[in-house]
Amino acid sequence: MAFPARDKNRSRGRRATALVAAAAAVTLGLATGGTVTQAAPDSHKPKPTHTQVHLLSINDFHGNLVPNAPTSSSGHVNGTPAGGAEYLATHLEQLRAAARANGQESITVAAGDLIGGSPLLSAAFHDEPTIEAMNLIGLEATSVGNHEFDEGWRELLRMQKGGCLPDGDGANNQNSCPDPKQKFKGADFDFLSANVFFEKNQKTLLAPYTIKKLKDGRKIGFIGMTLENTPNIVTKSGIEGLKFTDEVETANALVPELKKKGVEAIVVLLHEGGIPADPKAYNSCPGISGPIVDIAKNLDAEIDAVITGHTHQGYNCSIADPAGAPRLVTSAFSFGRLVTDLRMSIDNLTNDVDRANTIANNLIVTQDVPKARKLTQLIDKYKALVAPIESKVIGHITTDMVSRTADASGESPLGNLIADAQLADPSTVTGGKTPVAAFMNPGGIRSDLVAVNGAVTFGAAFTVQPFNNYLVSMDLTGTQIRSLLAQQFTGVNQVSNKVLQVSGITYTWKAGATPGTKEVVADSVKIAGQPLVDTTTYRIVTNNFLSDGGDGFGAFATGTNKFFGGLDIDAFANYLTAHDPYTPGPTDRITVG
């Protein structure tokens, strides 16, 4: 069926004059958060001259196949227990069924970080269980997030195409294709990476976009991309040979290409996001800040919606496009706790999206619905396979937990424990050189260390450090260490400071002369109790992520005589075994002057 050509002037004029209004919350059997702040009329009923398509989306799932404890920050939404693949699948099917009942179609998409930083249930099998789960829930496309590169770009291609790794019975606590009768088939959905290119041939790592056809032949284009800053927050070896381009420039350049293919409805799946002023207002957009604001304001006006992620926030926003017209920008928290139901209204005459009649709602994935049977079977299979590893007791602590919450200086009890474990690990000793100081990135500490009746299992330890990073020892001069400490508060870390967790080193920092700045007190830095000497060379240890200059710590990349030791999780587990029972000490290594 042929559709008439769009009157571009009329369409752009309509977008530029569309009014911002509040939409009534749409329930569909799911809990909602009240008023939705977005571009939409008071009624959610589509016009008879329009086709309404439901875009169902999630982001930042991170392999959370089973729900987190409701008492944890990642196990609920404003006090309502939420998440879990079995419940997520049921809610998605309910939304699809409701759409079908109204003669409407649905497309299920995601905005990256489906895998990586995952619980042991998924990570122990290279996240193959999560890809299988996403296949079962009916995912159709996702952008590539930074954590999709945790095991390198070649492993990401395997996630798309399938195949098994030759890792025997589980090298490095992981086991690809644990069932010899069942090979890993890869993703049934499309991984999209519009702004990730091979440096040599300028081709994209994966498809830059996908086009979904509706039953009547109408097309919706999805452009997928990760954040441009990915090289600064992933292990260098995992992205070697790749380059990441500007999100806005990349997406805008693809708009004419999609339009030549007859696509008038365009959606960006972007693994970059923002932070609302009120994190509980997940279905509105109070005072949002962060990279997504400028990105959304500059994406081509022909792009009709932006589905985002990365910041693990829930929001439902209207941000004006370059033509001044409101455009939906959404995010669905993390770990499958929310689903965004974006109801895109397409004008049957022009094939263009009528934003004034397009609404979105973030819906809680509650746990008061039946579990999806196929997901339960999948989870039970991998639970049985991982049980011997997960339940092994590796030590005890004398408190209920060791907290990752930092004090005013930026130091935490758990950070100290991890840094001590790295410093004590013998695998990084080479040529008779033993590290005298250790540094751990706070973002790599993913959870508190929780004990059950005092016992710490390998599963609990892995929840804290799920990345299977290698420890790296290296030589740094005193001058380089001063630069390293300064980088906690400068450069990319000036706005949001990253205070490294340390062992073997003490120092004081204070507020700088310029408001909002901080600086390390020069004569306060000591290693092994002795003042730091600029010309002395010190042997230090960190993980391979920081060793490559990750998180803005370029001083690590200048280190010399680097030596790769064992895995950080093994060092952590071995330290707990050697110091059984462990009692958390004071946070007195970093002080504020």
Secondary structure, DSSP 8 states (H G I E B T S, - for coil): -------HHHHHHHHHH---EEE----TTS---S-EEES--S-----TTEEEEEEEEE---TT--S---TTSTTSEETTEEB--HHHHHHHHHHHHHHHHHTT-EEEEEE-S-SSSS--HHHHTTTTHHHHHHHHHHT--EEE--GGGGTT-HHHHHHHHH------TTTGGG--SS-STT------SSEEE-TTEEETTT--BSS-SEEEEE-TTS-EEEEEEEE-TTGGGTS-GGGGTTEEE--HHHHHHHHHHHHHHTT--EEEEEEE---B-SSTT-TTS-TT-BSHHHHHHHHS-TT--EEEE-SS--EEEEEEE-TTS-EEEEEEE-STT-EEEEEEEEEETTT--B-GGG-EEEEEE-BSSS---HHHHHHHHHHHHHHHHHHT-EEEEBSSSEE-----TTS--HHHHHHHHHHHH-GGG-BTTB--SEEEE-GGG--S-EE-BTTEEEHHHHHHHS-S--EEEEEEEEHHHHHHHHHTTSSGGGSSS----EEESEEEEEEE-SSTT-EEE-GGG-EETTEE--TT-EEEEEEEHHHHTTGGG-HHHHT-EEEEEEEEHHHHHHHHHHHTSSB------SEEE-
